[in-house]
Amino acid sequence: GYFILCYPLSRYSRYLENKFNASHHH
């Protein structure tokens, strides 16, 4: 259960981080 709950969260946070980094660089 923990993995199922944690995996999407980590993936979403990584997506947010990429989005933030991209917007920050531009």
PDB file of N, CA, C and O in Angstrom:
ATOM      1  N   GLY A   1       0.823  -1.208   0.000  1.00  0.00           N
ATOM      2  CA  GLY A   1       0.000   0.000   0.000  1.00  0.00           C
ATOM      3  C   GLY A   1       0.858   1.260   0.000  1.00  0.00           C
ATOM      4  O   GLY A   1       0.537   2.248  -0.660  1.00  0.00           O
ATOM      5  N   TYR A   2       1.947   1.204   0.747  1.00  0.00           N
ATOM      6  CA  TYR A   2       2.810   2.382   0.838  1.00  0.00           C
ATOM      7  C   TYR A   2       3.424   2.714  -0.519  1.00  0.00           C
ATOM      8  O   TYR A   2       3.474   3.874  -0.926  1.00  0.00           O
ATOM      9  N   PHE A   3       3.889   1.676  -1.208  1.00  0.00           N
ATOM     10  CA  PHE A   3       4.516   1.891  -2.513  1.00  0.00           C
ATOM     11  C   PHE A   3       3.522   2.492  -3.503  1.00  0.00           C
ATOM     12  O   PHE A   3       3.831   3.433  -4.235  1.00  0.00           O
ATOM     13  N   ILE A   4       2.302   1.911  -3.503  1.00  0.00           N
ATOM     14  CA  ILE A   4       1.263   2.391  -4.418  1.00  0.00           C
ATOM     15  C   ILE A   4       0.936   3.854  -4.121  1.00  0.00           C
ATOM     16  O   ILE A   4       0.616   4.627  -5.024  1.00  0.00           O
ATOM     17  N   LEU A   5       1.021   4.220  -2.843  1.00  0.00           N
ATOM     18  CA  LEU A   5       0.694   5.593  -2.465  1.00  0.00           C
ATOM     19  C   LEU A   5       1.879   6.526  -2.709  1.00  0.00           C
ATOM     20  O   LEU A   5       1.702   7.698  -3.040  1.00  0.00           O
ATOM     21  N   CYS A   6       3.079   5.994  -2.542  1.00  0.00           N
ATOM     22  CA  CYS A   6       4.273   6.828  -2.612  1.00  0.00           C
ATOM     23  C   CYS A   6       4.743   7.029  -4.049  1.00  0.00           C
ATOM     24  O   CYS A   6       5.237   8.102  -4.393  1.00  0.00           O
ATOM     25  N   TYR A   7       4.595   6.014  -4.883  1.00  0.00           N
ATOM     26  CA  TYR A   7       5.114   6.091  -6.249  1.00  0.00           C
ATOM     27  C   TYR A   7       4.515   7.260  -7.035  1.00  0.00           C
ATOM     28  O   TYR A   7       5.266   8.061  -7.592  1.00  0.00           O
ATOM     29  N   PRO A   8       3.165   7.383  -7.098  1.00  0.00           N
ATOM     30  CA  PRO A   8       2.569   8.508  -7.825  1.00  0.00           C
ATOM     31  C   PRO A   8       2.968   9.851  -7.221  1.00  0.00           C
ATOM     32  O   PRO A   8       3.143  10.836  -7.937  1.00  0.00           O
ATOM     33  N   LEU A   9       3.109   9.880  -5.902  1.00  0.00           N
ATOM     34  CA  LEU A   9       3.481  11.127  -5.237  1.00  0.00           C
ATOM     35  C   LEU A   9       4.872  11.567  -5.659  1.00  0.00           C
ATOM     36  O   LEU A   9       5.087  12.735  -5.982  1.00  0.00           O
ATOM     37  N   SER A  10       5.817  10.633  -5.656  1.00  0.00           N
ATOM     38  CA  SER A  10       7.190  10.958  -6.036  1.00  0.00           C
ATOM     39  C   SER A  10       7.241  11.359  -7.507  1.00  0.00           C
ATOM     40  O   SER A  10       7.963  12.277  -7.895  1.00  0.00           O
ATOM     41  N   ARG A  11       6.454  10.647  -8.316  1.00  0.00           N
ATOM     42  CA  ARG A  11       6.432  10.962  -9.741  1.00  0.00           C
ATOM     43  C   ARG A  11       5.831  12.351  -9.961  1.00  0.00           C
ATOM     44  O   ARG A  11       6.337  13.127 -10.771  1.00  0.00           O
ATOM     45  N   TYR A  12       4.759  12.660  -9.243  1.00  0.00           N
ATOM     46  CA  TYR A  12       4.106  13.964  -9.367  1.00  0.00           C
ATOM     47  C   TYR A  12       5.024  15.078  -8.880  1.00  0.00           C
ATOM     48  O   TYR A  12       5.092  16.146  -9.489  1.00  0.00           O
ATOM     49  N   SER A  13       5.732  14.824  -7.776  1.00  0.00           N
ATOM     50  CA  SER A  13       6.655  15.826  -7.240  1.00  0.00           C
ATOM     51  C   SER A  13       7.795  16.048  -8.222  1.00  0.00           C
ATOM     52  O   SER A  13       8.255  17.176  -8.399  1.00  0.00           O
ATOM     53  N   ARG A  14       8.254  14.970  -8.865  1.00  0.00           N
ATOM     54  CA  ARG A  14       9.319  15.099  -9.854  1.00  0.00           C
ATOM     55  C   ARG A  14       8.831  15.921 -11.045  1.00  0.00           C
ATOM     56  O   ARG A  14       9.567  16.750 -11.580  1.00  0.00           O
ATOM     57  N   TYR A  15       7.569  15.684 -11.460  1.00  0.00           N
ATOM     58  CA  TYR A  15       6.972  16.432 -12.554  1.00  0.00           C
ATOM     59  C   TYR A  15       6.867  17.911 -12.188  1.00  0.00           C
ATOM     60  O   TYR A  15       7.157  18.786 -13.003  1.00  0.00           O
ATOM     61  N   LEU A  16       6.447  18.175 -10.952  1.00  0.00           N
ATOM     62  CA  LEU A  16       6.338  19.554 -10.487  1.00  0.00           C
ATOM     63  C   LEU A  16       7.706  20.210 -10.457  1.00  0.00           C
ATOM     64  O   LEU A  16       7.853  21.375 -10.826  1.00  0.00           O
ATOM     65  N   GLU A  17       8.714  19.453 -10.012  1.00  0.00           N
ATOM     66  CA  GLU A  17      10.065  19.990  -9.923  1.00  0.00           C
ATOM     67  C   GLU A  17      10.577  20.342 -11.316  1.00  0.00           C
ATOM     68  O   GLU A  17      11.186  21.394 -11.510  1.00  0.00           O
ATOM     69  N   ASN A  18      10.329  19.459 -12.284  1.00  0.00           N
ATOM     70  CA  ASN A  18      10.747  19.725 -13.654  1.00  0.00           C
ATOM     71  C   ASN A  18      10.045  20.964 -14.193  1.00  0.00           C
ATOM     72  O   ASN A  18      10.663  21.804 -14.848  1.00  0.00           O
ATOM     73  N   LYS A  19       8.756  21.071 -13.914  1.00  0.00           N
ATOM     74  CA  LYS A  19       7.972  22.213 -14.378  1.00  0.00           C
ATOM     75  C   LYS A  19       8.504  23.497 -13.741  1.00  0.00           C
ATOM     76  O   LYS A  19       8.658  24.518 -14.411  1.00  0.00           O
ATOM     77  N   PHE A  20       8.781  23.429 -12.439  1.00  0.00           N
ATOM     78  CA  PHE A  20       9.275  24.601 -11.726  1.00  0.00           C
ATOM     79  C   PHE A  20      10.649  25.001 -12.249  1.00  0.00           C
ATOM     80  O   PHE A  20      10.921  26.183 -12.456  1.00  0.00           O
ATOM     81  N   ASN A  21      11.515  24.010 -12.461  1.00  0.00           N
ATOM     82  CA  ASN A  21      12.853  24.285 -12.967  1.00  0.00           C
ATOM     83  C   ASN A  21      12.785  24.911 -14.355  1.00  0.00           C
ATOM     84  O   ASN A  21      13.517  25.854 -14.654  1.00  0.00           O
ATOM     85  N   ALA A  22      11.904  24.383 -15.200  1.00  0.00           N
ATOM     86  CA  ALA A  22      11.771  24.902 -16.553  1.00  0.00           C
ATOM     87  C   ALA A  22      11.303  26.356 -16.513  1.00  0.00           C
ATOM     88  O   ALA A  22      11.849  27.210 -17.212  1.00  0.00           O
ATOM     89  N   SER A  23      10.292  26.629 -15.695  1.00  0.00           N
ATOM     90  CA  SER A  23       9.769  27.988 -15.603  1.00  0.00           C
ATOM     91  C   SER A  23      10.806  28.901 -14.962  1.00  0.00           C
ATOM     92  O   SER A  23      10.875  30.089 -15.276  1.00  0.00           O
ATOM     93  N   HIS A  24      11.613  28.341 -14.060  1.00  0.00           N
ATOM     94  CA  HIS A  24      12.614  29.147 -13.370  1.00  0.00           C
ATOM     95  C   HIS A  24      13.744  29.508 -14.318  1.00  0.00           C
ATOM     96  O   HIS A  24      14.295  30.606 -14.240  1.00  0.00           O
ATOM     97  N   HIS A  25      14.094  28.591 -15.215  1.00  0.00           N
ATOM     98  CA  HIS A  25      15.194  28.839 -16.142  1.00  0.00           C
ATOM     99  C   HIS A  25      14.801  29.879 -17.182  1.00  0.00           C
ATOM    100  O   HIS A  25      15.622  30.693 -17.605  1.00  0.00           O
ATOM    101  N   HIS A  26      13.540  29.843 -17.586  1.00  0.00           N
ATOM    102  CA  HIS A  26      13.109  30.807 -18.595  1.00  0.00           C
ATOM    103  C   HIS A  26      12.824  32.126 -17.919  1.00  0.00           C
ATOM    104  O   HIS A  26      12.444  33.091 -18.583  1.00  0.00           O
TER     105      HIS A  26
END
